[in-house]
Amino acid sequence: MKTRNRKLKVWNGKVFSGEWSSFNINVAATSQSKAAKLVSDACGSKLSLSEFRKMYSNTWGNDMLLIVPQEPSVFVTVEGDVPKRIL
């Protein structure tokens, strides 16, 4: 069976509950649904696909411009700090 190498896409937004609530969240994944699941897993809060679509834009935040994701991942940026990979 042939597998496809799907390109990672990036999004940024916030979560409003869980450990990283109100911090800037950046996520790299192959689809919006996978990105929403990664954010939910990393932040300890349930984020539906419709919530993800409303709250996340399809770009890295300014703090992430020098970071090129190599695999699905989630980063958090606490104001004035460097991005920290949390998943």
TORBA-717233 format. One record per atom (N, C-alpha, C): residue in three letters; atom name; x, y, z. Coordinates in nm, 4 decimals. Example, Ala and Ser with C-alpha at 12.3 -4.5 7.8 and 13.67 -1.06 7.14 Angstrom:
<lolums>
[lolum 'ala'; 'N'; [1.3190; -0.5690; 0.7800]]
[lolum 'ala'; 'CA'; [1.2300; -0.4500; 0.7800]]
[lolum 'ala'; 'C'; [1.3200; -0.3300; 0.7800]]
[lolum 'ser'; 'N'; [1.2850; -0.2250; 0.7080]]
[lolum 'ser'; 'CA'; [1.3670; -0.1060; 0.7140]]
[lolum 'ser'; 'C'; [1.2900; 0.0030; 0.7870]]
</lolums>
This chain:
<lolums>
[lolum 'met'; 'N'; [0.0839; -0.1180; 0.0000]]
[lolum 'met'; 'CA'; [0.0000; 0.0000; 0.0000]]
[lolum 'met'; 'C'; [0.0883; 0.1242; 0.0000]]
[lolum 'lys'; 'N'; [0.0586; 0.2146; -0.0876]]
[lolum 'lys'; 'CA'; [0.1371; 0.3367; -0.1006]]
[lolum 'lys'; 'C'; [0.0919; 0.4404; 0.0028]]
[lolum 'thr'; 'N'; [0.1876; 0.5001; 0.0743]]
[lolum 'thr'; 'CA'; [0.1529; 0.6057; 0.1696]]
[lolum 'thr'; 'C'; [0.1966; 0.7400; 0.1140]]
[lolum 'arg'; 'N'; [0.1208; 0.8419; 0.1460]]
[lolum 'arg'; 'CA'; [0.1531; 0.9764; 0.0992]]
[lolum 'arg'; 'C'; [0.2274; 1.0520; 0.2083]]
[lolum 'asn'; 'N'; [0.3196; 1.1328; 0.1649]]
[lolum 'asn'; 'CA'; [0.3896; 1.2232; 0.2553]]
[lolum 'asn'; 'C'; [0.3103; 1.3532; 0.2551]]
[lolum 'arg'; 'N'; [0.2283; 1.3738; 0.3540]]
[lolum 'arg'; 'CA'; [0.1442; 1.4926; 0.3576]]
[lolum 'arg'; 'C'; [0.2204; 1.6075; 0.4221]]
[lolum 'lys'; 'N'; [0.2107; 1.7217; 0.3602]]
[lolum 'lys'; 'CA'; [0.2797; 1.8407; 0.4090]]
[lolum 'lys'; 'C'; [0.2128; 1.8924; 0.5367]]
[lolum 'leu'; 'N'; [0.2959; 1.9342; 0.6312]]
[lolum 'leu'; 'CA'; [0.2432; 1.9925; 0.7537]]
[lolum 'leu'; 'C'; [0.1909; 2.1332; 0.7271]]
[lolum 'lys'; 'N'; [0.0793; 2.1647; 0.7902]]
[lolum 'lys'; 'CA'; [0.0224; 2.2987; 0.7861]]
[lolum 'lys'; 'C'; [0.0350; 2.3553; 0.9271]]
[lolum 'val'; 'N'; [0.0309; 2.4864; 0.9391]]
[lolum 'val'; 'CA'; [0.0488; 2.5489; 1.0709]]
[lolum 'val'; 'C'; [-0.0698; 2.6397; 1.1034]]
[lolum 'trp'; 'N'; [-0.1000; 2.6491; 1.2339]]
[lolum 'trp'; 'CA'; [-0.2060; 2.7354; 1.2844]]
[lolum 'trp'; 'C'; [-0.1605; 2.7985; 1.4151]]
[lolum 'asn'; 'N'; [-0.2251; 2.9095; 1.4504]]
[lolum 'asn'; 'CA'; [-0.2003; 2.9681; 1.5814]]
[lolum 'asn'; 'C'; [-0.3292; 3.0213; 1.6383]]
[lolum 'gly'; 'N'; [-0.3393; 3.0164; 1.7716]]
[lolum 'gly'; 'CA'; [-0.4592; 3.0613; 1.8409]]
[lolum 'gly'; 'C'; [-0.4405; 3.0470; 1.9914]]
[lolum 'lys'; 'N'; [-0.5509; 3.0334; 2.0622]]
[lolum 'lys'; 'CA'; [-0.5478; 3.0203; 2.2081]]
[lolum 'lys'; 'C'; [-0.6442; 2.9115; 2.2522]]
[lolum 'val'; 'N'; [-0.6215; 2.8580; 2.3707]]
[lolum 'val'; 'CA'; [-0.7212; 2.7735; 2.4364]]
[lolum 'val'; 'C'; [-0.7661; 2.8468; 2.5606]]
[lolum 'phe'; 'N'; [-0.8874; 2.8218; 2.6042]]
[lolum 'phe'; 'CA'; [-0.9414; 2.8984; 2.7156]]
[lolum 'phe'; 'C'; [-0.9697; 2.8148; 2.8387]]
[lolum 'ser'; 'N'; [-0.9191; 2.6927; 2.8385]]
[lolum 'ser'; 'CA'; [-0.9263; 2.6107; 2.9593]]
[lolum 'ser'; 'C'; [-0.8078; 2.5155; 2.9569]]
[lolum 'gly'; 'N'; [-0.7784; 2.4585; 3.0695]]
[lolum 'gly'; 'CA'; [-0.6647; 2.3672; 3.0774]]
[lolum 'gly'; 'C'; [-0.5379; 2.4388; 3.1218]]
[lolum 'glu'; 'N'; [-0.4301; 2.3629; 3.1240]]
[lolum 'glu'; 'CA'; [-0.3025; 2.4114; 3.1770]]
[lolum 'glu'; 'C'; [-0.2480; 2.5336; 3.1039]]
[lolum 'trp'; 'N'; [-0.2667; 2.5419; 2.9729]]
[lolum 'trp'; 'CA'; [-0.2075; 2.6503; 2.8945]]
[lolum 'trp'; 'C'; [-0.3111; 2.7540; 2.8526]]
[lolum 'ser'; 'N'; [-0.4174; 2.7686; 2.9299]]
[lolum 'ser'; 'CA'; [-0.5231; 2.8620; 2.8915]]
[lolum 'ser'; 'C'; [-0.4702; 3.0042; 2.8793]]
[lolum 'ser'; 'N'; [-0.5190; 3.0719; 2.7785]]
[lolum 'ser'; 'CA'; [-0.4884; 3.2119; 2.7475]]
[lolum 'ser'; 'C'; [-0.3471; 3.2370; 2.6958]]
[lolum 'phe'; 'N'; [-0.2671; 3.1342; 2.6747]]
[lolum 'phe'; 'CA'; [-0.1360; 3.1527; 2.6136]]
[lolum 'phe'; 'C'; [-0.1463; 3.1302; 2.4633]]
[lolum 'asn'; 'N'; [-0.0504; 3.1830; 2.3906]]
[lolum 'asn'; 'CA'; [-0.0469; 3.1649; 2.2464]]
[lolum 'asn'; 'C'; [-0.0060; 3.0211; 2.2151]]
[lolum 'ile'; 'N'; [-0.0883; 2.9525; 2.1357]]
[lolum 'ile'; 'CA'; [-0.0638; 2.8134; 2.0984]]
[lolum 'ile'; 'C'; [-0.0384; 2.8071; 1.9487]]
[lolum 'asn'; 'N'; [0.0682; 2.7395; 1.9090]]
[lolum 'asn'; 'CA'; [0.0993; 2.7158; 1.7679]]
[lolum 'asn'; 'C'; [0.1005; 2.5658; 1.7470]]
[lolum 'val'; 'N'; [0.0392; 2.5212; 1.6387]]
[lolum 'val'; 'CA'; [0.0284; 2.3778; 1.6123]]
[lolum 'val'; 'C'; [0.0617; 2.3494; 1.4663]]
[lolum 'ala'; 'N'; [0.1321; 2.2385; 1.4450]]
[lolum 'ala'; 'CA'; [0.1632; 2.1901; 1.3106]]
[lolum 'ala'; 'C'; [0.1021; 2.0514; 1.2967]]
[lolum 'ala'; 'N'; [0.0268; 2.0320; 1.1887]]
[lolum 'ala'; 'CA'; [-0.0386; 1.9033; 1.1646]]
[lolum 'ala'; 'C'; [-0.0724; 1.8930; 1.0164]]
[lolum 'thr'; 'N'; [-0.1185; 1.7765; 0.9749]]
[lolum 'thr'; 'CA'; [-0.1520; 1.7578; 0.8340]]
[lolum 'thr'; 'C'; [-0.2948; 1.7984; 0.8013]]
[lolum 'ser'; 'N'; [-0.3787; 1.8196; 0.9029]]
[lolum 'ser'; 'CA'; [-0.5175; 1.8610; 0.8796]]
[lolum 'ser'; 'C'; [-0.5699; 1.9378; 1.0008]]
[lolum 'gln'; 'N'; [-0.6802; 2.0083; 0.9818]]
[lolum 'gln'; 'CA'; [-0.7407; 2.0822; 1.0931]]
[lolum 'gln'; 'C'; [-0.7890; 1.9869; 1.2019]]
[lolum 'ser'; 'N'; [-0.8472; 1.8746; 1.1652]]
[lolum 'ser'; 'CA'; [-0.8972; 1.7821; 1.2668]]
[lolum 'ser'; 'C'; [-0.7829; 1.7241; 1.3496]]
[lolum 'lys'; 'N'; [-0.6708; 1.6921; 1.2842]]
[lolum 'lys'; 'CA'; [-0.5549; 1.6424; 1.3593]]
[lolum 'lys'; 'C'; [-0.4952; 1.7525; 1.4466]]
[lolum 'ala'; 'N'; [-0.4960; 1.8751; 1.3978]]
[lolum 'ala'; 'CA'; [-0.4455; 1.9878; 1.4769]]
[lolum 'ala'; 'C'; [-0.5320; 2.0089; 1.6011]]
[lolum 'ala'; 'N'; [-0.6639; 2.0034; 1.5850]]
[lolum 'ala'; 'CA'; [-0.7546; 2.0198; 1.6998]]
[lolum 'ala'; 'C'; [-0.7307; 1.9108; 1.8036]]
[lolum 'lys'; 'N'; [-0.7083; 1.7880; 1.7588]]
[lolum 'lys'; 'CA'; [-0.6803; 1.6775; 1.8514]]
[lolum 'lys'; 'C'; [-0.5470; 1.6978; 1.9227]]
[lolum 'leu'; 'N'; [-0.4443; 1.7414; 1.8504]]
[lolum 'leu'; 'CA'; [-0.3149; 1.7676; 1.9134]]
[lolum 'leu'; 'C'; [-0.3266; 1.8753; 2.0210]]
[lolum 'val'; 'N'; [-0.3974; 1.9838; 1.9900]]
[lolum 'val'; 'CA'; [-0.4150; 2.0918; 2.0882]]
[lolum 'val'; 'C'; [-0.4915; 2.0393; 2.2091]]
[lolum 'ser'; 'N'; [-0.5968; 1.9618; 2.1862]]
[lolum 'ser'; 'CA'; [-0.6729; 1.9036; 2.2973]]
[lolum 'ser'; 'C'; [-0.5837; 1.8170; 2.3851]]
[lolum 'asp'; 'N'; [-0.5048; 1.7309; 2.3230]]
[lolum 'asp'; 'CA'; [-0.4156; 1.6419; 2.3985]]
[lolum 'asp'; 'C'; [-0.3100; 1.7209; 2.4757]]
[lolum 'ala'; 'N'; [-0.2510; 1.8198; 2.4115]]
[lolum 'ala'; 'CA'; [-0.1418; 1.8957; 2.4733]]
[lolum 'ala'; 'C'; [-0.1900; 1.9884; 2.5844]]
[lolum 'cys'; 'N'; [-0.3085; 2.0419; 2.5693]]
[lolum 'cys'; 'CA'; [-0.3543; 2.1455; 2.6621]]
[lolum 'cys'; 'C'; [-0.4522; 2.0952; 2.7667]]
[lolum 'gly'; 'N'; [-0.4908; 1.9710; 2.7578]]
[lolum 'gly'; 'CA'; [-0.5789; 1.9147; 2.8588]]
[lolum 'gly'; 'C'; [-0.7200; 1.9685; 2.8536]]
[lolum 'ser'; 'N'; [-0.7648; 2.0098; 2.7361]]
[lolum 'ser'; 'CA'; [-0.9021; 2.0577; 2.7217]]
[lolum 'ser'; 'C'; [-0.9577; 2.0087; 2.5897]]
[lolum 'lys'; 'N'; [-1.0872; 1.9869; 2.5849]]
[lolum 'lys'; 'CA'; [-1.1513; 1.9387; 2.4622]]
[lolum 'lys'; 'C'; [-1.1731; 2.0563; 2.3680]]
[lolum 'leu'; 'N'; [-1.1191; 2.0475; 2.2483]]
[lolum 'leu'; 'CA'; [-1.1345; 2.1506; 2.1467]]
[lolum 'leu'; 'C'; [-1.1975; 2.0859; 2.0246]]
[lolum 'ser'; 'N'; [-1.3218; 2.1236; 1.9943]]
[lolum 'ser'; 'CA'; [-1.3897; 2.0647; 1.8785]]
[lolum 'ser'; 'C'; [-1.3336; 2.1240; 1.7496]]
[lolum 'leu'; 'N'; [-1.3607; 2.0580; 1.6401]]
[lolum 'leu'; 'CA'; [-1.3147; 2.1060; 1.5111]]
[lolum 'leu'; 'C'; [-1.3768; 2.2416; 1.4784]]
[lolum 'ser'; 'N'; [-1.5048; 2.2609; 1.5100]]
[lolum 'ser'; 'CA'; [-1.5680; 2.3915; 1.4812]]
[lolum 'ser'; 'C'; [-1.5078; 2.5022; 1.5675]]
[lolum 'glu'; 'N'; [-1.4765; 2.4724; 1.6935]]
[lolum 'glu'; 'CA'; [-1.4090; 2.5711; 1.7791]]
[lolum 'glu'; 'C'; [-1.2710; 2.6025; 1.7235]]
[lolum 'phe'; 'N'; [-1.1991; 2.4989; 1.6807]]
[lolum 'phe'; 'CA'; [-1.0661; 2.5194; 1.6234]]
[lolum 'phe'; 'C'; [-1.0745; 2.6114; 1.5025]]
[lolum 'arg'; 'N'; [-1.1702; 2.5866; 1.4146]]
[lolum 'arg'; 'CA'; [-1.1850; 2.6677; 1.2937]]
[lolum 'arg'; 'C'; [-1.2162; 2.8138; 1.3258]]
[lolum 'lys'; 'N'; [-1.2894; 2.8369; 1.4330]]
[lolum 'lys'; 'CA'; [-1.3239; 2.9743; 1.4722]]
[lolum 'lys'; 'C'; [-1.2074; 3.0465; 1.5402]]
[lolum 'met'; 'N'; [-1.1269; 2.9736; 1.6170]]
[lolum 'met'; 'CA'; [-1.0273; 3.0368; 1.7039]]
[lolum 'met'; 'C'; [-0.8840; 3.0325; 1.6524]]
[lolum 'tyr'; 'N'; [-0.8564; 2.9578; 1.5458]]
[lolum 'tyr'; 'CA'; [-0.7189; 2.9430; 1.4976]]
[lolum 'tyr'; 'C'; [-0.7049; 2.9954; 1.3554]]
[lolum 'ser'; 'N'; [-0.5976; 3.0710; 1.3321]]
[lolum 'ser'; 'CA'; [-0.5690; 3.1186; 1.1970]]
[lolum 'ser'; 'C'; [-0.4600; 3.0299; 1.1369]]
[lolum 'asn'; 'N'; [-0.4579; 3.0202; 1.0048]]
[lolum 'asn'; 'CA'; [-0.3652; 2.9269; 0.9404]]
[lolum 'asn'; 'C'; [-0.2305; 2.9925; 0.9115]]
[lolum 'thr'; 'N'; [-0.1638; 3.0295; 1.0190]]
[lolum 'thr'; 'CA'; [-0.0297; 3.0865; 1.0111]]
[lolum 'thr'; 'C'; [0.0406; 3.0654; 1.1444]]
[lolum 'trp'; 'N'; [0.1723; 3.0671; 1.1433]]
[lolum 'trp'; 'CA'; [0.2492; 3.0696; 1.2684]]
[lolum 'trp'; 'C'; [0.2351; 3.2081; 1.3287]]
[lolum 'gly'; 'N'; [0.2481; 3.2181; 1.4588]]
[lolum 'gly'; 'CA'; [0.2576; 3.3482; 1.5230]]
[lolum 'gly'; 'C'; [0.3956; 3.4077; 1.4970]]
[lolum 'asn'; 'N'; [0.4102; 3.5376; 1.5169]]
[lolum 'asn'; 'CA'; [0.5388; 3.6048; 1.4934]]
[lolum 'asn'; 'C'; [0.6529; 3.5421; 1.5715]]
[lolum 'asp'; 'N'; [0.6245; 3.4916; 1.6912]]
[lolum 'asp'; 'CA'; [0.7276; 3.4303; 1.7743]]
[lolum 'asp'; 'C'; [0.7792; 3.2985; 1.7169]]
[lolum 'met'; 'N'; [0.7109; 3.2439; 1.6160]]
[lolum 'met'; 'CA'; [0.7460; 3.1132; 1.5605]]
[lolum 'met'; 'C'; [0.8123; 3.1225; 1.4233]]
[lolum 'leu'; 'N'; [0.8388; 3.2416; 1.3748]]
[lolum 'leu'; 'CA'; [0.8850; 3.2586; 1.2374]]
[lolum 'leu'; 'C'; [1.0146; 3.1838; 1.2045]]
[lolum 'leu'; 'N'; [1.1003; 3.1624; 1.3015]]
[lolum 'leu'; 'CA'; [1.2268; 3.0924; 1.2754]]
[lolum 'leu'; 'C'; [1.2183; 2.9412; 1.2987]]
[lolum 'ile'; 'N'; [1.1010; 2.8928; 1.3382]]
[lolum 'ile'; 'CA'; [1.0843; 2.7506; 1.3668]]
[lolum 'ile'; 'C'; [1.0125; 2.6834; 1.2494]]
[lolum 'val'; 'N'; [1.0748; 2.5789; 1.1964]]
[lolum 'val'; 'CA'; [1.0160; 2.5017; 1.0859]]
[lolum 'val'; 'C'; [0.9795; 2.3640; 1.1418]]
[lolum 'pro'; 'N'; [0.8510; 2.3334; 1.1504]]
[lolum 'pro'; 'CA'; [0.8127; 2.2042; 1.2083]]
[lolum 'pro'; 'C'; [0.8529; 2.0883; 1.1186]]
[lolum 'gln'; 'N'; [0.9048; 1.9834; 1.1792]]
[lolum 'gln'; 'CA'; [0.9459; 1.8634; 1.1062]]
[lolum 'gln'; 'C'; [0.8468; 1.7484; 1.1258]]
[lolum 'glu'; 'N'; [0.7604; 1.7638; 1.2258]]
[lolum 'glu'; 'CA'; [0.6617; 1.6603; 1.2572]]
[lolum 'glu'; 'C'; [0.5435; 1.7279; 1.3274]]
[lolum 'pro'; 'N'; [0.4288; 1.6609; 1.3360]]
[lolum 'pro'; 'CA'; [0.3158; 1.7203; 1.4079]]
[lolum 'pro'; 'C'; [0.3594; 1.7592; 1.5489]]
[lolum 'ser'; 'N'; [0.3244; 1.8804; 1.5894]]
[lolum 'ser'; 'CA'; [0.3711; 1.9316; 1.7183]]
[lolum 'ser'; 'C'; [0.2863; 2.0482; 1.7652]]
[lolum 'val'; 'N'; [0.2988; 2.0779; 1.8953]]
[lolum 'val'; 'CA'; [0.2294; 2.1913; 1.9575]]
[lolum 'val'; 'C'; [0.3312; 2.2701; 2.0380]]
[lolum 'phe'; 'N'; [0.3297; 2.4011; 2.0204]]
[lolum 'phe'; 'CA'; [0.4174; 2.4916; 2.0941]]
[lolum 'phe'; 'C'; [0.3318; 2.5919; 2.1706]]
[lolum 'val'; 'N'; [0.3821; 2.6362; 2.2843]]
[lolum 'val'; 'CA'; [0.3157; 2.7415; 2.3606]]
[lolum 'val'; 'C'; [0.4156; 2.8541; 2.3815]]
[lolum 'thr'; 'N'; [0.3651; 2.9771; 2.3771]]
[lolum 'thr'; 'CA'; [0.4496; 3.0930; 2.4045]]
[lolum 'thr'; 'C'; [0.3872; 3.1723; 2.5179]]
[lolum 'val'; 'N'; [0.4608; 3.1812; 2.6266]]
[lolum 'val'; 'CA'; [0.4212; 3.2658; 2.7386]]
[lolum 'val'; 'C'; [0.4745; 3.4040; 2.7067]]
[lolum 'glu'; 'N'; [0.3932; 3.5059; 2.7249]]
[lolum 'glu'; 'CA'; [0.4302; 3.6413; 2.6865]]
[lolum 'glu'; 'C'; [0.5746; 3.6772; 2.7208]]
[lolum 'gly'; 'N'; [0.6487; 3.7242; 2.6205]]
[lolum 'gly'; 'CA'; [0.7865; 3.7674; 2.6412]]
[lolum 'gly'; 'C'; [0.8882; 3.6551; 2.6483]]
[lolum 'asp'; 'N'; [0.8444; 3.5319; 2.6223]]
[lolum 'asp'; 'CA'; [0.9334; 3.4175; 2.6325]]
[lolum 'asp'; 'C'; [0.9495; 3.3519; 2.4947]]
[lolum 'val'; 'N'; [1.0406; 3.2596; 2.4840]]
[lolum 'val'; 'CA'; [1.0581; 3.1854; 2.3589]]
[lolum 'val'; 'C'; [0.9569; 3.0707; 2.3543]]
[lolum 'pro'; 'N'; [0.9168; 3.0292; 2.2347]]
[lolum 'pro'; 'CA'; [0.8222; 2.9184; 2.2232]]
[lolum 'pro'; 'C'; [0.8775; 2.7900; 2.2866]]
[lolum 'lys'; 'N'; [0.7884; 2.7160; 2.3496]]
[lolum 'lys'; 'CA'; [0.8267; 2.5906; 2.4153]]
[lolum 'lys'; 'C'; [0.7402; 2.4793; 2.3568]]
[lolum 'arg'; 'N'; [0.8057; 2.3748; 2.3099]]
[lolum 'arg'; 'CA'; [0.7300; 2.2606; 2.2551]]
[lolum 'arg'; 'C'; [0.6681; 2.1819; 2.3701]]
[lolum 'ile'; 'N'; [0.5365; 2.1595; 2.3634]]
[lolum 'ile'; 'CA'; [0.4692; 2.0859; 2.4688]]
[lolum 'ile'; 'C'; [0.4153; 1.9517; 2.4202]]
[lolum 'leu'; 'N'; [0.4213; 1.9273; 2.2894]]
[lolum 'leu'; 'CA'; [0.3803; 1.7980; 2.2340]]
[lolum 'leu'; 'C'; [0.4457; 1.7792; 2.0988]]
</lolums>
